[in-house]
Amino acid sequence: EQLHHFASLTAADGHYDETERTFVLHTLPGVSYALRFNDDAADSHLYSAPIPLCDGETMIEQITVTPVARCKFRGEPRTFPAPKVTPVPSGHFDVVSRKYTIHMADETEYWYTLDGSDPVAQSTPSSRKYSGGGIHLYHEDGSPVTSIRLVAKKAAHFTSDVLDVGGVEVLPAPQAKLLDGGKLTVVDPAPGVEYRYS
């Protein structure tokens, strides 16, 4: 009686796509790949396309992949822990220094744009790395910054969602007049605006 030698499959390989936030498996011809999400033994799928890590309700925290093929032993299961998403940055406007200051966290980098485009976690003509000290709210020509958009990137994490903090809204110069008795009053004051004089 002739015995057939069944070869073993090598363990799967893959990576997480930062831009699309998907898991991409490096497939081989003739091999199928069984997937388990979040170590749920009862929930098994076959890989056919990149896997989104969030379906709107459930976030995939890890994916276990087992290669399967005819006339071969199953490959060893391999688990790919999913990167966490960096928390959305926060900050505050300082009207005295005329800057927007980001509240910085440890081991986290911050990137911003001033032209309304989405920032990315790398230097581009639009995307700038934040190094502290605040973002000036006025351009070099004196015009106000009308858009500040931020992202944060922690090591071994996905880049955060974009935070749109807007920009500077310049109030019109107040018009004032003197009343009888020398009292100063503002003409047509804007709602919610406090006026001071010296």
Long-range contacts (C-beta under 8 A, 24 or more apart in sequence): 4-71, 6-71, 6-72, 6-73, 7-72, 7-73, 8-72, 8-73, 8-74, 8-75, 9-67, 9-68, 9-69, 9-72, 9-73, 9-74, 9-75, 10-67, 10-75, 11-67, 11-75, 11-76, 11-77, 11-78, 12-65, 12-66, 12-67, 12-75, 12-78, 13-78, 14-63, 14-65, 14-80, 16-53, 16-80, 16-82, 16-83, 16-158, 17-50, 18-158, 18-159, 20-50, 20-52, 21-52, 21-53, 21-54, 21-85, 21-158, 22-50, 22-51, 22-52, 22-53, 23-50, 23-51, 23-53, 23-60, 23-63, 23-80, 23-82, 24-50, 25-50, 25-65, 28-67, 30-69, 30-70, 31-67, 31-68, 31-69, 32-67, 32-68, 32-69, 33-65, 33-66, 33-67, 33-68, 34-65, 34-66, 34-68, 35-63, 35-64, 35-65, 36-63, 36-64, 36-66, 37-62, 37-63, 38-62, 39-64, 39-79, 53-82, 83-156, 83-157, 83-158, 84-157, 84-158, 85-157, 85-158, 85-159, 85-160, 85-161, 86-151, 86-152, 86-153, 86-154, 86-157, 86-158, 86-159, 86-160, 87-152, 87-160, 88-152, 88-160, 88-161, 88-163, 89-150, 89-151, 89-152, 89-160, 89-163, 90-163, 91-150, 91-165, 93-137, 93-165, 94-134, 97-134, 98-136, 98-137, 98-138, 99-133, 99-134, 99-135, 99-136, 99-137, 100-134, 100-135, 100-137, 100-148, 100-165, 101-134, 101-135, 102-130, 102-135, 102-150, 104-130, 104-132, 105-152, 105-154, 107-154, 107-155, 108-152, 108-153, 108-154, 109-152, 109-153, 109-154, 110-150, 110-151, 110-152, 110-153, 111-150, 111-151, 111-152, 111-153, 112-148, 112-149, 112-150, 112-151, 113-147, 113-148, 113-149, 114-139, 114-145, 114-147, 114-148, 115-147, 116-146, 116-147, 116-149, 117-149, 118-149, 118-151, 118-162, 119-149, 119-150, 119-151, 119-162, 120-151, 120-159, 121-151, 121-153, 121-159, 137-167, 137-168, 138-168, 144-168, 144-169, 144-170
